[in-house]
């Protein structure tokens, strides 16, 4: 399992990157009005592509993604089952890729003042009682701790927000939603948080309990440079050999 956090604090050339993503990604990026949203979208896409290159040995131009029933991205064809997941918030894009046969989810959130409506929507009655007993600063940390755990679990399972998020976990993070809705048994899973930034909470969820102690932090510009270098090298390696003829 690998976890990568990409800082968007460094600029990179969007036009230079666009030829190496799918037509669908180019189209969706063109609809985004804010430059930060475009950059987050593209960095997430190339992270997924680099996962596919590393796990499957694929050429970038052969990579194709589709979605599960509830929209979780996945590689269209793979030799052996593996999983990845992406999340972004503020100036960070986070990605996780599993060992083969394991499922993963990840969520990163920038902490901010909490709208009371969002708190009531997100927290169970037991969690809400605990939340209201805390002082303001502790409330924020408690809320985002729970939120990212719930989100990373739902993303791991590939079910998104198809169930009420306040119903997903108790304060102890034990699944309490109707068992039959999700599967015929409670899944084995674990969480781990990583201190990527004091203003953010990053939580990973996996069926694999062997979380890495270290995670990779890279700048967006550096990630783009590595990705483009690999794509161009692939193109050079597949170029036809010259036939020795000279056209006058």
HUHU-V266561 format. One line per field, one symbol per residue. burial: 1 if it has 24 or more other ideal C-beta (glycine too) atoms within 12 Angstrom, else 0. A space follows every 10 residues. Layout:
BEGIN
burial: ???
END
This chain:
BEGIN
burial: 1111111100 0101001101 1100100010 0000000111 1111111111 1110110101 0011100000 0111100100 0111111111 1111111100 0111111111 1001000010 0111001100 1000000011 1111111111 1111111111 0000111110 0010111000 0100001011 1111011001 1111111100 1000110101 0011011101 1000000000 00000000
END
